[in-house]
């Protein structure tokens, strides 16, 4: 490379050409998109719980509450229960999904939907009209679930569609398919007596309501700058080794040239001194 500087110019020119081409490709893909974002308004509610009935020996009691809308999160907790009590929550319409790791602090980013080895999206949560859980040693029972696994839990989802109208129709259909008026019953059973005055049941639900749909957009200039920066960094790393070798070889070449010139200067001075000594000897003789 030290003998052929044109090689370095060729590599730099090729790198800049690739940067321009790839930057234009990134810019085109950023501007022309067929993805749309649909937004849902999420509203937390705490339905009123009504006591229904209980057995004479106080080992079983029933509470109820009603909901209406497209539910996502359902969180029901009960305190003041005998240890080992079983809390069962049942809905009158459709099914709902639950899992012991759903919403748990011990779960690491648990999701009802997971990818299989074949990249197929499956729902690992259990779908049923009723789900049960057991109270721990402190007398606390917690049951979490989803009214619909299709609705966006955070209120924001995306879809690949031909137009904004198609994306909006998809979101509205999703909401309609998840909309129910439901009666929920909470049954608590235990081998020991359950004192209702000590039982504290809390319910928290989240309703989703469709808001609007917009085309997915990003700032093309910002994306272009990030892309160019990444490409320049990549090509800079690729050129680092040959450029370093070129600089080192040029430095070595200059050092060798300096040593050669210094050596020639010493030889020249030595020859002149020898001639002068011979002339002086001849004059003395």
ZANU-109513 format. One record per residue (C-alpha): residue in three letters; y, x negated, z negated. Coordinates in steps of 0.1 Angstrom, whole numbers. Example, Ala and Ser with C-alpha at 12.3 -4.5 7.8 and 13.67 -1.06 7.14 Angstrom:
2
+---------+-------+-------+-------+
| residuo |    c2 |    c1 |    c3 |
+---------+-------+-------+-------+
|     ala |   -45 |  -123 |   -78 |
|     ser |   -11 |  -137 |   -71 |
+---------+-------+-------+-------+
This chain:
285
+---------+-------+-------+-------+
| residuo |    c2 |    c1 |    c3 |
+---------+-------+-------+-------+
|     unk |     0 |     0 |     0 |
|     unk |    23 |   -29 |    -7 |
|     unk |    18 |   -41 |    28 |
|     unk |    23 |    -6 |    43 |
|     unk |    52 |    13 |    26 |
|     unk |    48 |    40 |    52 |
|     unk |    17 |    52 |    33 |
|     unk |    38 |    61 |     3 |
|     unk |    64 |    79 |    24 |
|     unk |    35 |    99 |    40 |
|     unk |    21 |   109 |     6 |
|     unk |    55 |   120 |    -6 |
|     unk |    62 |   139 |    26 |
|     unk |    28 |   156 |    25 |
|     unk |    33 |   166 |   -12 |
|     unk |    68 |   181 |    -5 |
|     unk |    54 |   200 |    25 |
|     unk |    26 |   215 |     4 |
|     unk |    50 |   224 |   -24 |
|     unk |    72 |   244 |     1 |
|     unk |    42 |   262 |    16 |
|     unk |    26 |   271 |   -17 |
|     unk |    59 |   281 |   -32 |
|     unk |    65 |   305 |    -3 |
|     unk |    30 |   319 |    -8 |
|     unk |    36 |   325 |   -45 |
|     unk |    70 |   341 |   -37 |
|     unk |    54 |   365 |   -11 |
|     unk |    27 |   375 |   -35 |
|     unk |    52 |   381 |   -62 |
|     unk |    75 |   404 |   -42 |
|     unk |    48 |   424 |   -24 |
|     unk |    26 |   440 |   -51 |
|     unk |     5 |   472 |   -53 |
|     unk |     2 |   473 |   -91 |
|     unk |    20 |   500 |  -111 |
|     unk |    26 |   504 |  -148 |
|     unk |    23 |   538 |  -164 |
|     unk |    39 |   544 |  -198 |
|     unk |    29 |   567 |  -225 |
|     unk |    49 |   577 |  -256 |
|     unk |    29 |   572 |  -288 |
|     unk |    35 |   593 |  -318 |
|     unk |    19 |   588 |  -352 |
|     unk |    11 |   619 |  -372 |
|     unk |    -4 |   627 |  -406 |
|     unk |   -20 |   661 |  -403 |
|     unk |   -21 |   684 |  -433 |
|     unk |   -56 |   685 |  -450 |
|     unk |   -70 |   717 |  -463 |
|     unk |   -97 |   720 |  -489 |
|     unk |  -125 |   743 |  -477 |
|     unk |  -154 |   745 |  -500 |
|     unk |  -179 |   727 |  -523 |
|     unk |  -213 |   731 |  -538 |
|     unk |  -217 |   744 |  -574 |
|     unk |  -230 |   710 |  -586 |
|     unk |  -200 |   692 |  -570 |
|     unk |  -221 |   669 |  -550 |
|     unk |  -207 |   680 |  -516 |
|     unk |  -172 |   691 |  -506 |
|     unk |  -155 |   699 |  -473 |
|     unk |  -119 |   694 |  -461 |
|     unk |  -104 |   702 |  -427 |
|     unk |   -74 |   695 |  -405 |
|     unk |   -64 |   703 |  -369 |
|     unk |   -50 |   682 |  -341 |
|     unk |   -36 |   690 |  -306 |
|     unk |   -29 |   665 |  -279 |
|     unk |   -43 |   634 |  -262 |
|     unk |   -56 |   614 |  -292 |
|     unk |   -60 |   576 |  -292 |
|     unk |   -63 |   563 |  -328 |
|     unk |   -80 |   583 |  -356 |
|     unk |   -79 |   568 |  -391 |
|     unk |   -94 |   586 |  -420 |
|     unk |   -97 |   571 |  -455 |
|     unk |  -108 |   586 |  -488 |
|     unk |  -104 |   571 |  -523 |
|     unk |  -117 |   581 |  -557 |
|     unk |  -152 |   587 |  -545 |
|     unk |  -184 |   578 |  -564 |
|     unk |  -199 |   545 |  -551 |
|     unk |  -224 |   552 |  -523 |
|     unk |  -209 |   585 |  -513 |
|     unk |  -212 |   594 |  -476 |
|     unk |  -182 |   606 |  -457 |
|     unk |  -188 |   625 |  -424 |
|     unk |  -161 |   634 |  -400 |
|     unk |  -169 |   659 |  -372 |
|     unk |  -148 |   674 |  -344 |
|     unk |  -152 |   709 |  -329 |
|     unk |  -143 |   698 |  -293 |
|     unk |  -158 |   670 |  -273 |
|     unk |  -168 |   636 |  -286 |
|     unk |  -149 |   607 |  -302 |
|     unk |  -157 |   570 |  -303 |
|     unk |  -162 |   549 |  -334 |
|     unk |  -176 |   515 |  -345 |
|     unk |  -178 |   497 |  -378 |
|     unk |  -157 |   468 |  -365 |
|     unk |  -130 |   490 |  -349 |
|     unk |   -97 |   482 |  -366 |
|     unk |  -114 |   460 |  -392 |
|     unk |   -95 |   430 |  -406 |
|     unk |  -127 |   410 |  -402 |
|     unk |  -130 |   418 |  -365 |
|     unk |  -117 |   391 |  -341 |
|     unk |  -100 |   410 |  -313 |
|     unk |  -128 |   436 |  -312 |
|     unk |  -125 |   461 |  -283 |
|     unk |  -147 |   491 |  -275 |
|     unk |  -148 |   479 |  -239 |
|     unk |  -166 |   447 |  -232 |
|     unk |  -177 |   428 |  -201 |
|     unk |  -214 |   423 |  -195 |
|     unk |  -229 |   392 |  -179 |
|     unk |  -226 |   411 |  -146 |
|     unk |  -189 |   416 |  -152 |
|     unk |  -195 |   453 |  -158 |
|     unk |  -171 |   470 |  -182 |
|     unk |  -191 |   490 |  -208 |
|     unk |  -181 |   509 |  -240 |
|     unk |  -198 |   495 |  -270 |
|     unk |  -184 |   521 |  -294 |
|     unk |  -206 |   550 |  -303 |
|     unk |  -197 |   584 |  -288 |
|     unk |  -206 |   615 |  -308 |
|     unk |  -191 |   646 |  -322 |
|     unk |  -195 |   633 |  -358 |
|     unk |  -195 |   599 |  -374 |
|     unk |  -203 |   588 |  -410 |
|     unk |  -195 |   559 |  -433 |
|     unk |  -204 |   550 |  -469 |
|     unk |  -180 |   544 |  -497 |
|     unk |  -179 |   509 |  -511 |
|     unk |  -181 |   499 |  -548 |
|     unk |  -145 |   508 |  -553 |
|     unk |  -151 |   543 |  -541 |
|     unk |  -132 |   538 |  -508 |
|     unk |  -145 |   551 |  -475 |
|     unk |  -127 |   543 |  -442 |
|     unk |  -136 |   557 |  -408 |
|     unk |  -117 |   547 |  -377 |
|     unk |  -122 |   559 |  -341 |
|     unk |  -107 |   567 |  -307 |
|     unk |  -101 |   601 |  -294 |
|     unk |  -103 |   587 |  -258 |
|     unk |  -113 |   552 |  -247 |
|     unk |   -94 |   557 |  -214 |
|     unk |   -59 |   562 |  -228 |
|     unk |   -38 |   530 |  -233 |
|     unk |   -38 |   522 |  -270 |
|     unk |    -4 |   505 |  -269 |
|     unk |    11 |   531 |  -246 |
|     unk |    11 |   508 |  -215 |
|     unk |   -15 |   506 |  -188 |
|     unk |   -17 |   493 |  -152 |
|     unk |   -34 |   505 |  -120 |
|     unk |   -38 |   493 |   -84 |
|     unk |   -26 |   522 |   -62 |
|     unk |   -12 |   529 |   -28 |
|     unk |    20 |   545 |   -41 |
|     unk |    39 |   554 |   -72 |
|     unk |    28 |   590 |   -67 |
|     unk |    -9 |   581 |   -68 |
|     unk |    -4 |   560 |   -99 |
|     unk |    15 |   589 |  -116 |
|     unk |   -13 |   614 |  -107 |
|     unk |   -39 |   590 |  -122 |
|     unk |   -20 |   588 |  -155 |
|     unk |   -14 |   625 |  -157 |
|     unk |   -51 |   632 |  -150 |
|     unk |   -61 |   608 |  -177 |
|     unk |   -39 |   626 |  -202 |
|     unk |   -52 |   660 |  -191 |
|     unk |   -88 |   649 |  -195 |
|     unk |   -81 |   637 |  -230 |
|     unk |   -60 |   666 |  -242 |
|     unk |   -78 |   688 |  -268 |
|     unk |   -71 |   713 |  -296 |
|     unk |   -95 |   703 |  -323 |
|     unk |  -106 |   713 |  -357 |
|     unk |  -118 |   683 |  -378 |
|     unk |  -140 |   687 |  -408 |
|     unk |  -145 |   660 |  -435 |
|     unk |  -176 |   663 |  -455 |
|     unk |  -182 |   641 |  -485 |
|     unk |  -217 |   640 |  -501 |
|     unk |  -229 |   621 |  -531 |
|     unk |  -258 |   620 |  -556 |
|     unk |  -233 |   621 |  -584 |
|     unk |  -206 |   647 |  -591 |
|     unk |  -175 |   645 |  -569 |
|     unk |  -143 |   654 |  -587 |
|     unk |  -119 |   667 |  -561 |
|     unk |   -88 |   661 |  -583 |
|     unk |   -96 |   624 |  -581 |
|     unk |  -102 |   623 |  -544 |
|     unk |   -73 |   612 |  -522 |
|     unk |   -79 |   617 |  -484 |
|     unk |   -54 |   602 |  -459 |
|     unk |   -54 |   609 |  -422 |
|     unk |   -34 |   591 |  -395 |
|     unk |   -37 |   600 |  -358 |
|     unk |   -18 |   587 |  -327 |
|     unk |   -10 |   611 |  -299 |
|     unk |    -2 |   598 |  -264 |
|     unk |    22 |   617 |  -241 |
|     unk |    28 |   606 |  -205 |
|     unk |    63 |   593 |  -199 |
|     unk |    68 |   576 |  -165 |
|     unk |    54 |   552 |  -139 |
|     unk |    71 |   522 |  -123 |
|     unk |    61 |   495 |   -99 |
|     unk |    51 |   462 |  -115 |
|     unk |    79 |   437 |  -109 |
|     unk |    87 |   402 |  -120 |
|     unk |   117 |   380 |  -114 |
|     unk |   109 |   362 |   -82 |
|     unk |   134 |   333 |   -88 |
|     unk |   119 |   326 |  -123 |
|     unk |    83 |   328 |  -109 |
|     unk |    93 |   305 |   -80 |
|     unk |   108 |   280 |  -103 |
|     unk |    77 |   280 |  -126 |
|     unk |    55 |   276 |   -95 |
|     unk |    75 |   248 |   -81 |
|     unk |    75 |   230 |  -114 |
|     unk |    38 |   233 |  -117 |
|     unk |    32 |   221 |   -82 |
|     unk |    56 |   192 |   -86 |
|     unk |    38 |   182 |  -118 |
|     unk |     4 |   184 |  -101 |
|     unk |    15 |   163 |   -72 |
|     unk |    34 |   139 |   -95 |
|     unk |     2 |   133 |  -114 |
|     unk |   -16 |   128 |   -81 |
|     unk |    10 |   103 |   -69 |
|     unk |    13 |    85 |  -102 |
|     unk |   -16 |    61 |   -97 |
|     unk |    -8 |    50 |   -61 |
|     unk |    29 |    47 |   -69 |
|     unk |    21 |    26 |  -100 |
|     unk |    -2 |     4 |   -79 |
|     unk |    25 |     0 |   -53 |
|     unk |    52 |   -10 |   -79 |
|     unk |    28 |   -34 |   -95 |
|     unk |    18 |   -50 |   -62 |
|     unk |    54 |   -53 |   -52 |
|     unk |    62 |   -70 |   -86 |
|     unk |    33 |   -94 |   -81 |
|     unk |    44 |  -102 |   -46 |
|     unk |    79 |  -111 |   -58 |
|     unk |    65 |  -132 |   -87 |
|     unk |    42 |  -151 |   -63 |
|     unk |    71 |  -157 |   -39 |
|     unk |    93 |  -170 |   -68 |
|     unk |    65 |  -194 |   -79 |
|     unk |    60 |  -206 |   -43 |
|     unk |    97 |  -213 |   -39 |
|     unk |    99 |  -231 |   -73 |
|     unk |    68 |  -252 |   -63 |
|     unk |    84 |  -261 |   -29 |
|     unk |   116 |  -272 |   -47 |
|     unk |    97 |  -295 |   -70 |
|     unk |    78 |  -311 |   -41 |
|     unk |   111 |  -316 |   -22 |
|     unk |   128 |  -333 |   -52 |
|     unk |    97 |  -356 |   -58 |
|     unk |    97 |  -368 |   -21 |
|     unk |   134 |  -377 |   -23 |
|     unk |   130 |  -397 |   -55 |
|     unk |   101 |  -417 |   -40 |
|     unk |   121 |  -427 |    -9 |
|     unk |   150 |  -438 |   -30 |
|     unk |   127 |  -461 |   -51 |
|     unk |   113 |  -477 |   -20 |
|     unk |   149 |  -484 |    -7 |
|     unk |   159 |  -500 |   -40 |
|     unk |   128 |  -522 |   -40 |
|     unk |   135 |  -534 |    -5 |
|     unk |   171 |  -544 |   -14 |
|     unk |   159 |  -564 |   -44 |
|     unk |   134 |  -583 |   -23 |
+---------+-------+-------+-------+
